[in-house]
Amino acid sequence: MSRHPKHPTPDHEILPAIGQRWSPRAFDVNRDVERADLLRLFEAARWAPSSFNEQPWRFVVTGPRLSPEPHARLLASLIGSNQAWAASAPVLVLSAVASTLARSGEQNELAWYDMGQAVAQMIVQATSMGISVRQMEGFDRNLAQAACHVPATFDPVVVMAIGYAGDPDALTSEKHRAQERQPRLRRAITDFVFDGVWEAK
């Protein structure tokens, strides 16, 4: 059995779910994500670390069967090239962060960092379950905020498409079909980890 082109051979041993994680555009339109499985993803996010334990992340979950009208509005907030493939994903999630600290009302400078940690844990959990997630920054934040009734005290961060990876041939874009089959590439550790002092490359 051949190795999936998106599953690399790491230089050092890591958890399988980290190495196998990738972000498809093609989703299986005939397979929904069960609510119990979605809750497991958000449970993983729930236990992420955050500054002062503020847990500034929030998620609005939509789907064509779960919540048709909010889902249609959130889908419409995506840029055209994202709309073309994201419509096949069974779940779209808008992530947002609290812009201020609940404890003091001051600006939360680490909110987006903390959101990133929560989403990373969520995605590792998803991958371990055979579920795929693709994050998108290509969307109109004002439209998405209105579509999901997000309060002004929260900032939209990304929209995530969640489902089971599908057939790349189902994608309408030839470029996207090719990208689905390209191996993943990463910098060498020596390019971003330095002993003691920063080393110019």
C-alpha positions in Angstrom: 0.0 0.0 0.0 1.5 3.3 -1.1 2.0 6.2 1.3 -0.4 9.1 1.0 1.4 12.0 -0.6 0.5 14.3 2.3 1.9 12.0 4.9 5.6 12.7 5.2 8.5 10.7 6.8 9.5 13.0 9.7 13.2 13.4 10.6 12.4 12.7 14.2 9.6 10.6 15.8 6.4 12.5 16.4 2.8 11.6 17.1 1.2 10.1 14.0 -1.7 12.6 14.0 0.8 15.5 13.7 2.6 14.0 10.7 -0.6 13.0 9.0 -2.4 16.3 9.5 -3.0 18.2 6.2 -5.6 20.6 4.9 -7.7 19.3 2.0 -10.1 21.2 -0.1 -11.9 18.1 -1.4 -14.5 16.8 1.1 -16.7 13.7 1.0 -20.1 15.2 0.3 -21.8 12.0 1.3 -20.4 11.8 4.8 -21.4 14.0 7.7 -19.5 14.5 10.9 -21.4 13.2 13.9 -22.3 15.7 16.6 -20.5 13.4 19.2 -17.3 13.6 17.1 -17.6 17.4 16.8 -17.9 17.6 20.6 -14.7 15.6 20.9 -12.9 18.2 18.8 -14.1 21.1 20.9 -13.3 19.2 24.1 -9.7 19.1 22.8 -9.8 22.8 22.2 -11.3 23.3 25.7 -8.2 22.0 27.4 -5.7 24.2 25.6 -3.5 26.6 27.7 -4.3 30.3 27.7 -2.9 33.4 29.4 -4.5 33.9 32.8 -6.7 30.9 31.9 -8.9 33.4 30.0 -9.9 30.8 27.3 -10.6 33.7 24.8 -11.7 31.4 22.0 -15.3 31.0 20.8 -16.6 28.8 17.9 -19.9 29.1 15.9 -20.7 25.8 14.2 -22.8 25.7 11.1 -23.8 23.1 8.6 -26.3 22.8 5.7 -28.5 20.4 7.8 -27.5 21.6 11.2 -28.3 25.3 10.7 -29.0 26.0 7.0 -29.5 29.8 7.1 -26.4 30.7 9.2 -24.4 28.2 7.2 -25.5 29.8 3.9 -24.6 33.3 5.3 -21.2 32.1 6.6 -20.5 30.4 3.2 -21.3 33.6 1.4 -18.8 35.5 3.5 -15.9 33.5 2.0 -14.0 34.8 -1.0 -15.2 33.2 -4.3 -12.3 30.7 -4.7 -13.0 29.3 -1.2 -16.7 29.2 -1.7 -16.2 26.9 -4.7 -14.8 24.1 -2.7 -16.0 24.8 0.9 -19.6 24.2 -0.1 -18.9 20.5 -0.1 -17.7 20.5 3.5 -20.4 19.3 5.9 -19.4 21.7 8.7 -18.2 25.3 8.6 -17.0 26.9 11.9 -16.3 30.5 12.6 -13.6 31.1 15.3 -13.5 34.3 17.2 -11.5 35.7 20.1 -12.3 38.0 23.0 -10.4 41.2 22.3 -10.2 42.2 26.0 -9.4 40.4 29.2 -12.5 39.4 31.2 -10.5 40.0 34.5 -9.6 43.6 33.8 -11.1 44.9 30.5 -7.6 45.5 29.2 -6.5 44.5 25.7 -5.7 40.8 25.5 -2.4 40.8 23.6 -2.2 37.0 23.6 -5.8 36.2 22.5 -4.9 35.2 19.0 -1.9 33.2 20.2 -4.2 31.3 22.6 -6.8 30.8 19.9 -4.0 29.2 17.8 -3.2 26.8 20.6 -6.8 25.8 21.0 -7.3 25.2 17.3 -4.0 23.3 17.0 -5.2 20.9 19.7 -8.5 20.6 18.0 -6.9 19.7 14.7 -4.6 17.1 16.1 -7.7 15.5 17.8 -9.5 15.6 14.5 -6.7 14.0 12.5 -6.4 11.2 15.1 -10.1 10.5 14.3 -9.7 10.6 10.5 -11.4 14.0 10.3 -9.9 16.8 8.2 -9.9 20.5 8.9 -8.9 23.3 6.5 -8.6 26.9 7.9 -9.4 29.9 5.8 -8.4 33.5 6.3 -10.0 34.4 2.9 -13.3 35.7 4.1 -15.1 39.0 4.9 -14.9 39.4 8.6 -17.8 41.9 8.8 -20.1 39.6 6.9 -19.1 36.6 8.9 -19.5 38.4 12.2 -23.0 39.5 11.1 -23.9 36.1 9.7 -23.1 34.4 13.1 -24.3 37.2 15.4 -20.8 37.5 16.9 -20.7 40.4 19.5 -18.5 43.4 18.7 -16.2 42.5 21.7 -15.0 39.4 19.7 -12.8 39.4 16.6 -13.4 36.8 13.9 -10.1 34.9 13.2 -10.6 32.1 10.7 -13.4 30.0 9.1 -12.7 26.2 9.3 -14.1 23.6 6.9 -14.5 20.3 8.7 -15.3 16.9 7.3 -13.8 13.8 5.7 -11.3 14.2 2.9 -12.8 13.4 -0.5 -11.7 12.8 -4.1 -9.5 15.7 -5.5 -11.0 15.0 -8.9 -14.3 16.5 -7.6 -12.7 19.9 -7.3 -13.5 22.4 -10.1 -10.0 24.0 -10.1 -7.2 22.3 -11.9 -4.7 24.1 -9.6 -6.5 22.9 -6.5 -6.6 19.3 -7.8 -2.9 19.4 -8.3 -2.3 20.9 -4.9 -4.2 18.1 -3.2 -1.7 15.6 -4.5 1.5 17.5 -3.9 3.8 16.3 -1.0 3.9 18.6 2.0 7.2 20.4 2.5 8.7 21.9 5.7 11.8 23.9 6.6 14.6 21.9 8.3 14.8 22.2 12.1 18.2 23.9 11.7 16.5 26.7 9.8 14.4 27.8 12.8 15.9 26.4 16.0 19.2 28.0 17.2 21.5 27.0 20.1 22.0 29.9 22.4 22.0 32.7 19.9 20.3 33.4 16.6 22.4 32.1 13.7 22.2 34.0 10.4 21.6 31.8 7.4 
